[in-house]
Amino acid sequence: MDLKKTNAPVNTITYDRNQIDEPTENIYESISIIARRADQINTEIKKELIDKLEEFATYNDSLEEIFENKEQIEVSKFYEKLPKPHALAVQEWLTDKVYFRNTESDSKA
């Protein structure tokens, strides 16, 4: 996922309920799918952030020598400015980039 090229909103916005539940015809099912995707996105972002912070980590045995690493601060600031995972998930949902299927209807057929 390229986080720099996303056009998801950083601030809170109001969505049209009909657009959200259009693919599933059930608002609760749509929100459940979006929430699961937001969890996946959050996990991806967290893993990516930890990997980038590990690149700049310095390990000292002395607790007195704690200093700020400017690279780590810049990486952290970049990730703080990103849209939240739920905003990214809603944006993906509205642009039909989320694959989902109903397992109940699959098992009945």
C-alpha positions as CSV (number, residue, x, y, z in Angstrom):
1,M,0.0,0.0,0.0
2,D,1.4,3.4,-1.0
3,L,0.4,5.7,1.8
4,K,1.8,8.8,0.1
5,K,-0.6,8.5,-2.9
6,T,-3.8,8.0,-1.0
7,N,-6.5,10.6,-1.2
8,A,-8.3,9.6,2.0
9,P,-9.4,12.5,4.2
10,V,-7.3,13.4,7.3
11,N,-10.3,15.1,9.0
12,T,-13.6,13.7,9.9
13,I,-16.2,13.9,7.1
14,T,-19.8,12.7,6.7
15,Y,-20.5,10.0,4.2
16,D,-23.8,9.2,2.5
17,R,-25.3,6.1,4.1
18,N,-26.6,4.9,0.8
19,Q,-23.1,4.8,-0.7
20,I,-21.8,2.9,2.2
21,D,-24.4,0.1,2.2
22,E,-24.9,-0.1,-1.6
23,P,-22.6,-3.1,-2.3
24,T,-24.1,-5.3,0.5
25,E,-27.5,-3.7,1.0
26,N,-26.9,-3.9,4.7
27,I,-25.3,-1.0,6.6
28,Y,-24.1,-3.3,9.5
29,E,-22.5,-5.7,7.2
30,S,-20.8,-2.9,5.3
31,I,-19.4,-1.4,8.5
32,S,-18.2,-4.8,9.7
33,I,-16.3,-5.3,6.4
34,I,-14.8,-1.7,6.6
35,A,-13.8,-2.3,10.3
36,R,-12.0,-5.6,9.4
37,R,-10.2,-3.8,6.5
38,A,-9.2,-1.0,8.9
39,D,-7.7,-3.5,11.3
40,Q,-5.7,-5.0,8.4
41,I,-4.5,-1.5,7.3
42,N,-3.6,-0.6,10.9
43,T,-1.5,-3.8,11.2
44,E,0.3,-3.1,8.0
45,I,1.1,0.5,9.0
46,K,2.3,-0.5,12.4
47,K,4.6,-3.2,11.0
48,E,6.0,-0.7,8.5
49,L,6.5,2.0,11.1
50,I,8.3,-0.4,13.5
51,D,10.5,-1.7,10.6
52,K,11.5,1.9,9.7
53,L,12.2,2.9,13.3
54,E,14.4,-0.2,13.8
55,E,16.6,1.1,11.0
56,F,17.5,4.1,13.1
57,A,17.6,2.5,16.5
58,T,20.7,2.9,18.6
59,Y,21.2,0.5,21.5
60,N,23.0,1.7,24.6
61,D,23.6,-0.1,27.8
62,S,23.5,3.2,29.8
63,L,20.1,4.5,30.7
64,E,21.6,8.0,31.3
65,E,22.6,8.5,27.7
66,I,19.1,8.9,26.2
67,F,19.1,11.3,23.2
68,E,16.7,12.1,20.5
69,N,17.3,10.5,17.1
70,K,16.2,13.0,14.5
71,E,15.5,10.4,11.8
72,Q,13.1,8.5,14.2
73,I,11.3,11.8,14.9
74,E,10.8,12.6,11.2
75,V,9.5,9.1,10.5
76,S,7.1,9.3,13.4
77,K,5.9,12.7,12.3
78,F,5.2,11.4,8.8
79,Y,3.1,8.5,10.2
80,E,1.2,10.8,12.6
81,K,0.1,13.0,9.6
82,L,-1.3,10.1,7.6
83,P,-5.0,9.5,7.4
84,K,-6.3,7.1,10.1
85,P,-6.8,3.4,9.1
86,H,-10.6,3.7,9.2
87,A,-10.5,6.6,6.7
88,L,-8.3,4.6,4.4
89,A,-10.7,1.6,4.7
90,V,-13.7,3.7,3.9
91,Q,-12.0,5.3,0.9
92,E,-11.1,1.8,-0.4
93,W,-14.7,0.6,0.2
94,L,-16.1,3.6,-1.7
95,T,-13.8,3.0,-4.7
96,D,-14.5,-0.7,-4.8
97,K,-11.0,-1.8,-3.8
98,V,-12.2,-4.2,-1.1
99,Y,-13.0,-7.7,-2.0
100,F,-15.7,-9.4,0.2
101,R,-18.0,-12.3,-0.1
102,N,-20.9,-13.6,2.0
103,T,-20.0,-17.0,3.3
104,E,-23.6,-17.7,4.4
105,S,-25.0,-17.4,0.9
106,D,-22.0,-19.5,-0.4
107,S,-22.8,-22.4,1.9
108,K,-26.6,-22.4,1.1
109,A,-26.0,-22.7,-2.7
